[in-house]
Amino acid sequence: YDLSCIVTWNACGTSHGREPDVYHDLVDSARGAVDVARELGADPAKVLVHGHSLGGAIAASVAALDDDAYQRCHLVLDRTFTDLGSIAAHILLGSPPNSPMASWLSNAAWASGWHVDTLTTLKSRSVRDRLGRVVVLFHPHDDVIPPRAQLREGGERVVQLSGRSASPHSMMLTECPEFAAVVRYVRTSVLR
């Protein structure tokens, strides 16, 4: 495979930079990373965006942008969630993902500019028609995202990770036995 360009990106507010005001600040920042890859000569048909946790939701949002520059982006969505309201209800309040509290938090997130619904984005016909290949990775024992809030569908390839760690959500993907198979799939099906 021809790997002509790698661009790494940390969301604003995660290590350096200003705190994001709304979710779209994060999407705009990630969009800039894709733009840099293209400006450096990356083949648009071989742009792959990997996002972990909130980064997975951001990656899906970038690929869903109604802009020809982001058409056919390939995605690896790594241990991300179906929607932010469900995960917020679980983390903040211990409420189940499909509870009335999760629904309320989803509505509050929408009103505050933090509405994130990864699964609905991926299932949208207009988005599906624009996307390249999508790989979804999840860990059944994720210590941050409960099973009912984990993104476990929406990809052409869905991989259940099985690595052992004190924090399955935060462990390096390279620590998972499935890592080699995921890399092989990306090399043969995405970057060919």
C-alpha positions as CSV (number, residue, x, y, z in Angstrom):
1,Y,0.0,0.0,0.0
2,D,1.1,3.5,-0.5
3,L,1.0,5.6,2.7
4,S,1.9,9.0,1.5
5,C,0.8,11.1,4.5
6,I,0.0,10.8,8.2
7,V,-1.5,13.7,10.1
8,T,-2.1,13.4,13.8
9,W,-4.5,15.7,15.6
10,N,-5.5,16.3,19.2
11,A,-8.8,18.1,19.7
12,C,-8.7,21.6,21.1
13,G,-9.1,21.3,24.9
14,T,-7.5,17.9,25.2
15,S,-3.9,18.8,25.6
16,H,-3.2,22.3,24.3
17,G,-5.3,25.1,23.0
18,R,-8.5,26.7,24.0
19,E,-11.5,24.8,25.3
20,P,-14.2,24.2,22.6
21,D,-17.4,26.2,22.9
22,V,-19.5,23.8,21.0
23,Y,-19.1,20.4,19.3
24,H,-18.8,22.0,15.9
25,D,-15.5,23.6,17.1
26,L,-14.1,20.1,17.4
27,V,-15.4,19.1,14.0
28,D,-13.9,22.2,12.4
29,S,-10.6,21.4,14.0
30,A,-10.6,17.8,12.8
31,R,-11.7,19.0,9.3
32,G,-8.5,21.0,9.3
33,A,-6.4,17.9,9.9
34,V,-8.1,16.2,6.8
35,D,-7.4,19.4,4.8
36,V,-3.7,19.3,5.8
37,A,-3.4,15.7,4.7
38,R,-4.9,16.6,1.3
39,E,-2.7,19.7,1.0
40,L,0.3,17.5,1.6
41,G,-0.7,15.4,-1.3
42,A,-2.7,12.5,0.2
43,D,-4.8,10.7,-2.3
44,P,-8.4,11.7,-1.4
45,A,-9.6,8.1,-2.0
46,K,-7.2,7.0,0.7
47,V,-7.9,9.4,3.5
48,L,-8.7,7.4,6.6
49,V,-9.9,9.1,9.8
50,H,-9.4,7.2,13.0
51,G,-11.2,8.5,16.1
52,H,-11.3,7.1,19.6
53,S,-14.2,7.8,22.0
54,L,-15.4,11.3,21.3
55,G,-12.9,11.4,18.5
56,G,-14.9,8.6,16.8
57,A,-18.0,10.8,16.8
58,I,-16.0,13.7,15.5
59,A,-14.6,11.6,12.7
60,A,-18.1,10.5,11.6
61,S,-19.2,14.2,11.7
62,V,-16.3,15.2,9.5
63,A,-17.1,12.5,6.9
64,A,-20.7,13.6,7.0
65,L,-20.0,17.2,6.1
66,D,-21.9,18.3,3.0
67,D,-18.7,19.2,1.1
68,D,-17.1,17.3,-1.8
69,A,-13.7,17.6,-0.1
70,Y,-14.8,15.1,2.5
71,Q,-16.6,12.6,0.3
72,R,-15.4,9.0,0.4
73,C,-13.5,9.5,3.7
74,H,-12.8,6.1,5.3
75,L,-13.4,5.8,9.0
76,V,-12.1,3.7,11.9
77,L,-14.5,4.5,14.9
78,D,-12.7,3.1,17.9
79,R,-14.7,2.6,21.1
80,T,-17.1,5.4,20.6
81,F,-20.7,5.9,21.6
82,T,-24.1,5.9,19.9
83,D,-25.0,9.4,21.2
84,L,-23.6,11.8,23.7
85,G,-26.8,12.1,25.8
86,S,-26.7,8.4,26.6
87,I,-23.1,8.4,27.6
88,A,-23.5,11.6,29.6
89,A,-26.4,10.2,31.5
90,H,-24.4,7.1,32.4
91,I,-21.2,9.0,33.4
92,L,-22.8,11.9,35.2
93,L,-25.8,10.3,36.8
94,G,-25.4,6.5,36.5
95,S,-28.6,6.4,34.4
96,P,-29.1,3.7,31.8
97,P,-28.5,4.9,28.2
98,N,-32.1,4.7,27.0
99,S,-33.6,6.4,30.1
100,P,-35.7,9.5,30.3
101,M,-32.6,11.2,31.8
102,A,-30.5,10.3,28.7
103,S,-33.2,11.7,26.5
104,W,-33.3,14.9,28.5
105,L,-29.5,15.2,28.4
106,S,-29.6,14.6,24.6
107,N,-32.1,17.5,24.3
108,A,-30.0,19.7,26.6
109,A,-26.9,18.9,24.5
110,W,-28.7,19.8,21.3
111,A,-29.8,23.2,22.8
112,S,-26.2,23.9,24.0
113,G,-24.5,23.1,20.7
114,W,-23.2,19.7,21.9
115,H,-25.7,17.3,20.2
116,V,-23.8,14.3,19.0
117,D,-25.6,11.3,17.6
118,T,-23.0,9.1,15.9
119,L,-25.4,6.2,15.0
120,T,-28.0,8.4,13.4
121,T,-25.2,10.1,11.4
122,L,-24.0,6.8,10.1
123,K,-27.4,5.5,9.3
124,S,-28.5,8.6,7.3
125,R,-28.9,7.7,3.7
126,S,-27.2,10.9,2.5
127,V,-24.2,10.2,4.7
128,R,-24.0,6.4,3.8
129,D,-23.9,7.4,0.1
130,R,-20.9,9.7,0.8
131,L,-18.8,7.6,3.1
132,G,-16.0,5.3,2.2
133,R,-15.5,2.2,4.2
134,V,-16.3,2.3,7.9
135,V,-14.8,0.0,10.6
136,V,-16.4,0.1,14.1
137,L,-14.4,-1.2,17.0
138,F,-15.9,-1.8,20.4
139,H,-14.9,-3.6,23.7
140,P,-17.7,-5.4,25.5
141,H,-16.1,-4.6,28.9
142,D,-15.6,-0.9,28.2
143,D,-15.3,0.8,31.5
144,V,-16.4,4.2,30.2
145,I,-19.2,3.5,27.7
146,P,-21.8,1.0,28.9
147,P,-22.9,-1.8,26.4
148,R,-26.2,-0.1,25.4
149,A,-24.4,3.2,24.6
150,Q,-21.5,1.6,22.7
151,L,-21.5,2.0,18.9
152,R,-21.7,-1.6,17.8
153,E,-23.2,-1.1,14.3
154,G,-23.0,1.3,11.4
155,G,-19.8,-0.1,9.9
156,E,-19.1,-2.3,7.0
157,R,-16.8,-4.1,9.4
158,V,-17.6,-4.4,13.2
159,V,-14.9,-5.8,15.4
160,Q,-15.3,-6.8,19.0
161,L,-12.0,-6.2,20.8
162,S,-10.8,-8.6,23.5
163,G,-7.7,-7.2,25.0
164,R,-7.4,-7.3,28.8
165,S,-6.6,-4.1,30.7
166,A,-7.5,-2.3,33.8
167,S,-9.2,0.2,31.5
168,P,-10.4,-1.5,28.2
169,H,-11.6,1.9,27.0
170,S,-8.2,3.6,27.3
171,M,-5.9,0.7,26.4
172,M,-3.8,1.1,23.2
173,L,-5.4,-0.5,20.2
174,T,-2.0,-2.2,19.6
175,E,-2.6,-4.2,22.9
176,C,-5.7,-5.9,21.4
177,P,-5.3,-9.3,19.7
178,E,-7.5,-8.0,16.9
179,F,-5.1,-5.2,16.0
180,A,-3.3,-7.1,13.3
181,A,-6.5,-8.2,11.6
182,V,-7.8,-4.6,11.6
183,V,-4.6,-3.3,10.1
184,R,-4.7,-6.0,7.5
185,Y,-8.3,-5.1,6.6
186,V,-7.4,-1.4,6.3
187,R,-4.4,-2.2,4.1
188,T,-6.3,-4.5,1.8
189,S,-9.7,-2.9,1.7
190,V,-9.2,0.8,2.3
191,L,-5.7,1.8,1.3
192,R,-5.4,-0.5,-1.7
